[in-house]
Amino acid sequence: MKILQSTGEFGLFQKITLLALCLPNVIQPFHFASVFFIQSDPERHCNTDWILQADSNLTTDEQLNLTLPREEDGTFSRCQMFLPVEWDIGAIREYGLNETTGCRDGWVYYDTLYEATIVTDFDLVCEQANLLEVAQAVLMAGILFGCLLFGPFAESFGRKRAAQIPVIVMLIFSLTTGLCPNFYLYLASQFMAGIDVSIMNSNVTVPDVLFPATEWIGPSKRSWGACVAQLFGAGGNAVLAGVIYFIRDWRLAQLITAVNYRLLMSVTVLISGRFIPESARWLLDKGRTEEAKQLIVKAAAINKRTVPDSLLEKKETEKKGGIIILIQSSVLRKYFFTLILAWFSLNLTYYCLSFNVGNLGLDIFLTQLMFGLTEVPAHILCIWLLEVMGRKVSLMATLLIGGFLCVLILAVPQGNKFFWLPVSAPLGSTLVTCLWMGCNPIECRYS
């Protein structure tokens, strides 16, 4: 703690570090475009071009009347067609077709909001409609696996390396996702992208896990570091709405995301190679004391400060034991399980609303824009809440408010949901993220 105060709690060094680690947050939401911006039940009918072999001069209305059954409301079936026959057009007109079957040659989509989505490209409709939820589940499974994988990786090979890898991984799998020829390769790419998303979130928003934005920031300014990191993500969510509004093809959106990641990778590698150090705490844990001292001196020099030699000679000793310490200590155990429950609740709410942005009954682009914009004042408000009210009261209050607004949606008529839907999730989830980031409970316990 005294070393951070000597180096400067939020000087130029910390600001450069924070900026480099926050840049990926702007582009990260773009990868969710393929599962956020979809029409799960687009207007369609079976492809019945087989009848054109009998008469190539049929109009579209004649073709549909002869080859598609009708529903009870008089509309053409969206999932059924008449079984193709090898009759001439006169016989088809005279006797008609009665035996039905599923769509054999795919679907024809019309009046769609987008030029192409994973639903229309992979025909995730009718009997295959449940595969859309599978795609979302695979992405979340990748996020879970990434959290389990890169924690030990960062512990073994260092936080800095774990912070640089995600940009490269996302570049690769943004490309492969946009070029996938079939749904199963798309799922594999989404799983890998989910791993990357979890790493990037841990790098910036989870204290002391990989290479957090807050490790080098002093306690008095730590809330600023946490909330600024989240502001970049909120901006990315707002920008995503505009990107998809002008680019209605999900594959093109993925390729543009890959190009952005390529530029980002160049900037990140340039900045991190010159300014961002390894984690001093990790170096101390690994017994690399001299390297840790050199990094502390470098940080102080960039901030135009000096660290007393007496502080550099002291080495903080912490009780080892990993996750066992969280279980053994009654205080830390309480923090641990409380945060698990809070994170589970807020992420369940946030992603459920996000993945169903196309089913909320509102303009998709405007809804997504509101999701991003409402997070901006939430993060700014969080800085004030942390300073004035503290973490405990603010955490409980924002969770209760966010949950209450979500329940209140049920009481609001369909046509008046505009202001409730976008606000309900970000108000709770983004504030909880910042509030927790304001001070690591484990660190606060022993500081």
C-alpha positions as CSV (number, residue, x, y, z in Angstrom):
1,M,0.0,0.0,0.0
2,K,2.8,2.4,0.9
3,I,4.6,1.6,-2.3
4,L,1.6,2.5,-4.4
5,Q,1.3,5.8,-2.5
6,S,5.0,6.5,-3.2
7,T,4.8,5.7,-6.9
8,G,1.6,7.8,-7.3
9,E,-1.8,6.3,-7.0
10,F,-3.1,7.4,-10.4
11,G,-0.4,9.0,-12.4
12,L,0.6,8.9,-16.0
13,F,1.9,5.3,-15.6
14,Q,-1.5,4.1,-14.3
15,K,-3.4,6.0,-17.0
16,I,-1.4,4.5,-19.8
17,T,-1.8,1.0,-18.4
18,L,-5.5,1.5,-18.0
19,L,-6.0,2.8,-21.5
20,A,-4.1,-0.1,-23.1
21,L,-6.1,-2.7,-21.1
22,C,-9.5,-0.9,-21.8
23,L,-9.1,-0.6,-25.6
24,P,-10.2,-4.2,-26.3
25,N,-13.4,-3.5,-24.4
26,V,-14.6,-1.3,-27.1
27,I,-14.5,-4.0,-29.8
28,Q,-15.3,-7.0,-27.6
29,P,-19.2,-6.5,-27.9
30,F,-18.9,-6.7,-31.6
31,H,-18.3,-10.4,-31.5
32,F,-21.8,-10.9,-30.0
33,A,-23.3,-9.5,-33.1
34,S,-23.9,-12.9,-34.6
35,V,-26.1,-13.9,-31.7
36,F,-27.4,-10.5,-30.6
37,F,-28.7,-9.2,-33.9
38,I,-30.9,-12.0,-35.3
39,Q,-34.4,-12.6,-36.4
40,S,-35.2,-15.9,-34.7
41,D,-38.4,-16.4,-36.7
42,P,-38.0,-14.5,-40.0
43,E,-40.7,-14.5,-42.7
44,R,-40.1,-17.4,-45.0
45,H,-41.6,-20.3,-47.0
46,C,-40.2,-23.5,-48.5
47,N,-38.1,-23.3,-51.6
48,T,-40.4,-24.9,-54.3
49,D,-38.5,-24.2,-57.4
50,W,-38.9,-27.8,-58.4
51,I,-42.2,-26.9,-60.1
52,L,-40.5,-24.5,-62.5
53,Q,-39.2,-27.5,-64.3
54,A,-42.8,-28.2,-65.3
55,D,-43.5,-24.6,-66.3
56,S,-40.8,-21.9,-66.0
57,N,-43.3,-19.1,-66.8
58,L,-45.2,-19.4,-63.5
59,T,-45.6,-16.3,-61.5
60,T,-44.5,-16.2,-57.9
61,D,-48.2,-16.3,-56.7
62,E,-49.0,-19.2,-58.9
63,Q,-46.0,-21.1,-57.8
64,L,-46.8,-20.7,-54.1
65,N,-50.5,-21.5,-54.6
66,L,-49.6,-24.8,-56.3
67,T,-46.8,-25.9,-54.0
68,L,-47.5,-24.7,-50.5
69,P,-50.3,-25.7,-48.1
70,R,-52.1,-23.0,-46.1
71,E,-52.4,-22.6,-42.3
72,E,-55.8,-22.2,-40.6
73,D,-55.5,-18.4,-40.8
74,G,-55.1,-18.6,-44.6
75,T,-51.3,-17.8,-44.8
76,F,-48.9,-20.1,-46.5
77,S,-47.1,-22.7,-44.3
78,R,-43.7,-21.6,-43.2
79,C,-42.4,-25.2,-42.6
80,Q,-44.3,-27.4,-44.9
81,M,-44.6,-27.9,-48.7
82,F,-46.5,-30.3,-51.0
83,L,-44.5,-33.4,-52.0
84,P,-42.8,-32.8,-55.4
85,V,-44.2,-34.9,-58.2
86,E,-43.1,-35.6,-61.8
87,W,-46.4,-34.4,-63.4
88,D,-46.8,-31.9,-66.1
89,I,-48.2,-28.5,-65.1
90,G,-51.7,-29.3,-66.5
91,A,-52.1,-32.3,-64.3
92,I,-50.9,-30.4,-61.2
93,R,-53.4,-27.6,-61.9
94,E,-56.3,-30.1,-62.5
95,Y,-55.8,-32.5,-59.7
96,G,-53.7,-30.5,-57.2
97,L,-51.2,-31.7,-54.6
98,N,-52.3,-33.1,-51.2
99,E,-49.3,-34.9,-49.7
100,T,-47.1,-32.7,-47.6
101,T,-43.5,-32.9,-46.4
102,G,-40.9,-30.7,-44.7
103,C,-38.9,-28.2,-46.7
104,R,-36.6,-30.4,-48.8
105,D,-34.6,-27.7,-50.6
106,G,-34.3,-25.0,-47.9
107,W,-36.2,-21.9,-47.4
108,V,-36.8,-18.6,-49.2
109,Y,-36.6,-15.6,-46.8
110,Y,-38.3,-12.3,-47.4
111,D,-39.1,-9.0,-45.6
112,T,-36.1,-9.6,-43.3
113,L,-34.5,-6.9,-41.2
114,Y,-31.0,-8.1,-42.2
115,E,-29.4,-9.2,-45.4
116,A,-28.0,-12.3,-43.7
117,T,-27.9,-13.8,-40.2
118,I,-26.9,-17.1,-38.8
119,V,-30.6,-18.1,-38.8
120,T,-30.9,-17.5,-42.6
121,D,-27.5,-18.7,-43.5
122,F,-27.7,-22.0,-41.5
123,D,-31.5,-22.4,-41.8
124,L,-32.1,-22.4,-38.0
125,V,-35.8,-22.5,-38.3
126,C,-38.7,-25.0,-37.9
127,E,-37.2,-28.2,-36.5
128,Q,-33.8,-26.6,-36.3
129,A,-34.9,-23.5,-34.4
130,N,-33.6,-24.8,-31.1
131,L,-30.1,-24.7,-32.4
132,L,-30.1,-20.9,-32.0
133,E,-30.2,-21.4,-28.3
134,V,-27.4,-23.9,-28.7
135,A,-25.2,-21.3,-30.3
136,Q,-25.8,-19.0,-27.4
137,A,-25.1,-21.8,-24.9
138,V,-21.9,-22.7,-26.6
139,L,-20.6,-19.1,-26.4
140,M,-21.4,-19.0,-22.7
141,A,-19.7,-22.4,-22.2
142,G,-16.6,-21.0,-23.8
143,I,-16.7,-18.1,-21.4
144,L,-16.9,-20.6,-18.5
145,F,-14.1,-22.7,-19.8
146,G,-11.9,-19.7,-20.4
147,C,-12.3,-18.6,-16.8
148,L,-11.2,-22.1,-15.6
149,L,-8.3,-22.3,-18.1
150,F,-6.6,-18.9,-18.0
151,G,-6.5,-18.5,-14.2
152,P,-3.9,-21.3,-13.8
153,F,-2.3,-20.1,-17.1
154,A,-1.8,-16.6,-15.7
155,E,-0.5,-18.0,-12.4
156,S,2.1,-20.1,-14.2
157,F,3.2,-17.9,-17.1
158,G,2.5,-14.4,-15.9
159,R,-0.3,-11.8,-16.2
160,K,1.2,-9.8,-19.0
161,R,1.3,-12.8,-21.4
162,A,-2.2,-13.7,-20.5
163,A,-3.3,-10.1,-21.3
164,Q,-1.7,-10.2,-24.8
165,I,-3.0,-13.5,-25.9
166,P,-6.7,-12.7,-26.1
167,V,-6.3,-10.0,-28.8
168,I,-4.5,-12.6,-31.0
169,V,-7.1,-15.3,-30.3
170,M,-10.0,-13.0,-31.0
171,L,-8.4,-11.9,-34.3
172,I,-8.2,-15.5,-35.4
173,F,-11.6,-16.6,-34.4
174,S,-13.4,-13.5,-35.6
175,L,-12.1,-14.4,-39.1
176,T,-13.0,-18.1,-38.8
177,T,-16.5,-17.2,-37.5
178,G,-17.2,-15.0,-40.4
179,L,-15.9,-17.6,-42.9
180,C,-17.6,-20.7,-41.4
181,P,-19.3,-22.8,-44.2
182,N,-21.5,-24.7,-41.8
183,F,-23.1,-24.4,-38.4
184,Y,-20.9,-26.8,-36.6
185,L,-17.7,-25.0,-37.5
186,Y,-19.5,-21.8,-36.4
187,L,-20.1,-23.4,-33.0
188,A,-16.4,-24.3,-32.6
189,S,-15.4,-20.7,-33.4
190,Q,-18.0,-19.3,-31.0
191,F,-16.6,-21.6,-28.2
192,M,-13.1,-20.3,-28.8
193,A,-14.3,-16.7,-28.9
194,G,-16.1,-17.3,-25.6
195,I,-12.8,-18.3,-24.1
196,D,-11.3,-15.1,-25.3
197,V,-14.2,-13.0,-24.0
198,S,-13.7,-14.4,-20.5
199,I,-10.0,-13.7,-20.6
200,M,-10.5,-10.1,-21.6
201,N,-13.1,-9.6,-18.9
202,S,-10.8,-11.0,-16.3
203,N,-7.9,-8.8,-17.6
204,V,-9.8,-5.6,-16.9
205,T,-12.7,-6.2,-14.6
206,V,-11.7,-8.9,-12.2
207,P,-9.2,-7.8,-9.5
208,D,-5.9,-9.7,-9.1
209,V,-7.0,-12.6,-11.4
210,L,-5.0,-12.0,-14.5
211,F,-3.5,-8.6,-15.2
212,P,-6.2,-6.2,-13.8
213,A,-6.4,-2.5,-14.6
214,T,-6.6,-1.8,-10.8
215,E,-3.5,-3.6,-9.5
216,W,-1.2,-0.6,-10.0
217,I,-3.9,2.0,-8.9
218,G,-4.0,3.2,-5.3
219,P,-7.0,2.6,-3.1
220,S,-8.2,6.2,-3.3
221,K,-8.5,6.1,-7.1
222,R,-9.3,2.4,-7.6
223,S,-13.0,3.1,-8.3
224,W,-12.0,5.3,-11.2
225,G,-9.9,2.6,-12.8
226,A,-12.7,0.0,-12.5
227,C,-15.5,2.3,-13.8
228,V,-13.5,3.7,-16.7
229,A,-12.7,0.2,-17.8
230,Q,-16.5,-0.5,-17.9
231,L,-17.2,2.7,-19.7
232,F,-15.2,1.5,-22.7
233,G,-17.4,-1.6,-22.8
234,A,-20.6,0.5,-22.6
235,G,-19.3,2.6,-25.5
236,G,-18.7,-0.5,-27.5
237,N,-22.2,-1.7,-26.9
238,A,-23.6,1.6,-28.2
239,V,-21.3,1.6,-31.2
240,L,-22.3,-2.0,-32.0
241,A,-25.9,-0.8,-32.6
242,G,-24.7,1.7,-35.3
243,V,-22.4,-0.9,-36.9
244,I,-25.1,-3.4,-37.3
245,Y,-27.6,-0.8,-38.5
246,F,-25.3,0.0,-41.5
247,I,-23.9,-3.5,-41.9
248,R,-26.8,-5.9,-42.1
249,D,-24.7,-9.0,-43.0
250,W,-23.4,-10.8,-40.0
251,R,-20.4,-12.3,-41.9
252,L,-19.2,-8.9,-43.0
253,A,-19.6,-7.6,-39.5
254,Q,-17.4,-10.4,-38.2
255,L,-14.7,-9.7,-40.8
256,I,-14.8,-5.9,-39.9
257,T,-14.4,-6.9,-36.3
258,A,-11.4,-9.0,-37.2
259,V,-9.8,-6.0,-39.0
260,N,-10.4,-3.8,-36.0
261,Y,-8.8,-6.5,-33.8
262,R,-5.8,-6.5,-36.1
263,L,-5.4,-2.8,-35.7
264,L,-6.0,-3.1,-32.0
265,M,-3.4,-5.8,-31.7
266,S,-0.8,-3.6,-33.2
267,V,-1.6,-0.7,-30.8
268,T,-1.8,-3.0,-27.8
269,V,1.5,-4.8,-28.5
270,L,3.2,-1.4,-29.1
271,I,1.9,0.1,-25.9
272,S,2.2,-3.0,-23.7
273,G,5.7,-3.7,-25.0
274,R,6.9,-0.3,-24.0
275,F,4.8,0.8,-21.0
276,I,2.8,-2.1,-19.5
277,P,4.9,-4.2,-17.1
278,E,4.4,-7.6,-15.6
279,S,2.4,-7.9,-12.4
280,A,4.7,-6.9,-9.5
281,R,2.7,-9.1,-7.2
282,W,3.1,-12.1,-9.4
283,L,6.9,-11.5,-9.7
284,L,7.1,-11.3,-5.9
285,D,5.1,-14.5,-5.6
286,K,7.5,-16.2,-8.0
287,G,10.5,-15.0,-6.0
288,R,11.6,-12.6,-8.8
289,T,12.2,-9.7,-6.3
290,E,14.7,-7.7,-8.3
291,E,12.5,-7.6,-11.4
292,A,9.6,-6.4,-9.2
293,K,11.7,-3.6,-7.7
294,Q,12.8,-2.5,-11.2
295,L,9.1,-2.2,-12.3
296,I,8.2,-0.2,-9.2
297,V,11.0,2.2,-9.8
298,K,10.0,2.5,-13.5
299,A,6.4,3.2,-12.5
300,A,7.5,5.9,-10.1
301,A,9.8,7.4,-12.7
302,I,7.0,7.7,-15.3
303,N,4.9,9.4,-12.6
304,K,7.9,11.7,-11.7
305,R,8.0,10.3,-8.3
306,T,10.6,8.4,-6.2
307,V,10.3,5.4,-4.0
308,P,12.3,5.3,-0.7
309,D,14.9,2.6,-0.6
310,S,13.5,1.5,2.7
311,L,10.2,0.5,1.1
312,L,12.0,-1.4,-1.7
313,E,13.9,-3.5,0.8
314,K,10.6,-4.6,2.4
315,K,8.9,-7.6,0.9
316,E,5.2,-8.2,1.8
317,T,4.5,-11.6,3.0
318,E,1.1,-13.1,2.5
319,K,-0.4,-16.3,3.6
320,K,-0.4,-18.9,0.8
321,G,-2.9,-21.6,0.2
322,G,-5.0,-20.5,-2.8
323,I,-8.7,-21.0,-2.7
324,I,-8.4,-22.9,0.6
325,I,-7.9,-19.6,2.4
326,L,-11.3,-18.5,1.2
327,I,-13.0,-21.5,2.7
328,Q,-11.1,-21.5,6.0
329,S,-11.7,-17.9,6.9
330,S,-15.3,-17.2,8.0
331,V,-15.0,-13.6,6.8
332,L,-13.5,-14.4,3.4
333,R,-15.9,-17.3,3.0
334,K,-18.9,-14.9,3.5
335,Y,-17.5,-12.5,0.9
336,F,-16.7,-15.4,-1.5
337,F,-20.1,-16.9,-1.6
338,T,-21.9,-13.6,-1.6
339,L,-20.0,-12.5,-4.7
340,I,-20.7,-15.8,-6.4
341,L,-24.4,-15.4,-5.9
342,A,-24.3,-11.7,-6.9
343,W,-22.4,-12.4,-10.1
344,F,-24.6,-15.4,-11.0
345,S,-27.8,-13.3,-10.6
346,L,-26.6,-10.2,-12.5
347,N,-25.0,-12.2,-15.4
348,L,-28.1,-14.3,-15.7
349,T,-30.3,-11.2,-16.0
350,Y,-27.9,-9.2,-18.2
351,Y,-27.3,-11.9,-20.8
352,C,-30.9,-13.1,-20.9
353,L,-32.0,-9.6,-21.9
354,S,-29.0,-9.1,-24.2
355,F,-29.5,-12.4,-26.1
356,N,-33.2,-11.6,-26.5
357,V,-32.7,-8.0,-27.7
358,G,-34.6,-9.0,-30.9
359,N,-37.6,-10.4,-29.0
360,L,-38.3,-7.4,-26.8
361,G,-40.9,-5.9,-29.2
362,L,-38.9,-2.7,-29.8
363,D,-36.6,-1.4,-32.5
364,I,-33.6,-3.7,-32.2
365,F,-31.0,-1.0,-33.0
366,L,-32.5,1.6,-30.7
367,T,-32.8,-1.0,-27.9
368,Q,-29.2,-2.0,-28.2
369,L,-28.1,1.7,-28.3
370,M,-30.1,2.4,-25.1
371,F,-28.4,-0.7,-23.5
372,G,-25.0,0.9,-24.1
373,L,-25.9,4.5,-23.4
374,T,-27.7,3.8,-20.1
375,E,-24.6,2.1,-18.8
376,V,-22.5,5.3,-19.2
377,P,-24.3,7.3,-16.4
378,A,-24.5,4.1,-14.3
379,H,-20.7,3.8,-14.3
380,I,-20.2,7.5,-13.6
381,L,-22.7,7.3,-10.8
382,C,-20.9,4.4,-9.4
383,I,-17.8,6.4,-8.8
384,W,-19.8,8.8,-6.6
385,L,-21.5,5.9,-4.8
386,L,-18.3,4.3,-3.9
387,E,-16.9,7.5,-2.5
388,V,-20.0,8.6,-0.6
389,M,-21.9,5.4,0.4
390,G,-19.3,2.7,0.3
391,R,-19.4,-0.7,-1.3
392,K,-21.8,-2.6,1.0
393,V,-24.8,-0.2,0.9
394,S,-24.3,0.6,-2.8
395,L,-24.1,-3.1,-3.8
396,M,-27.3,-4.1,-2.0
397,A,-29.2,-1.0,-3.3
398,T,-28.3,-1.4,-6.9
399,L,-29.0,-5.1,-7.0
400,L,-32.5,-4.4,-5.4
401,I,-33.2,-1.6,-7.8
402,G,-32.1,-3.6,-10.9
403,G,-34.2,-6.6,-9.8
404,F,-37.2,-4.4,-9.0
405,L,-37.1,-2.8,-12.5
406,C,-36.9,-6.2,-14.2
407,V,-40.0,-7.3,-12.3
408,L,-41.7,-4.0,-13.0
409,I,-41.4,-4.8,-16.7
410,L,-44.2,-7.3,-16.3
411,A,-46.6,-4.6,-15.2
412,V,-45.9,-2.2,-18.0
413,P,-48.1,-2.5,-21.2
414,Q,-46.3,-3.8,-24.3
415,G,-46.3,-0.5,-26.1
416,N,-44.7,1.4,-23.1
417,K,-41.7,-0.7,-22.4
418,F,-39.2,1.5,-24.1
419,F,-37.7,3.2,-21.1
420,W,-37.8,0.2,-18.8
421,L,-36.2,-2.6,-20.8
422,P,-32.8,-1.0,-21.6
423,V,-32.4,0.4,-18.1
424,S,-33.2,-2.6,-15.9
425,A,-30.2,-4.8,-16.5
426,P,-27.4,-2.2,-16.8
427,L,-28.4,-0.4,-13.7
428,G,-27.9,-3.4,-11.6
429,S,-25.1,-5.3,-13.4
430,T,-22.8,-2.6,-14.4
431,L,-22.9,-0.9,-11.0
432,V,-22.2,-4.2,-9.2
433,T,-19.2,-4.8,-11.4
434,C,-17.7,-1.4,-10.5
435,L,-18.7,-1.6,-6.9
436,W,-16.9,-4.9,-6.5
437,M,-14.0,-3.6,-8.4
438,G,-13.7,-0.6,-6.1
439,C,-11.9,-2.8,-3.6
440,N,-11.1,-6.5,-3.7
441,P,-12.7,-8.0,-0.6
442,I,-9.6,-10.2,0.0
443,E,-7.3,-7.2,-0.3
444,C,-9.5,-5.1,1.9
445,R,-9.5,-7.8,4.6
446,Y,-5.8,-7.7,5.0
447,S,-4.9,-4.1,4.2
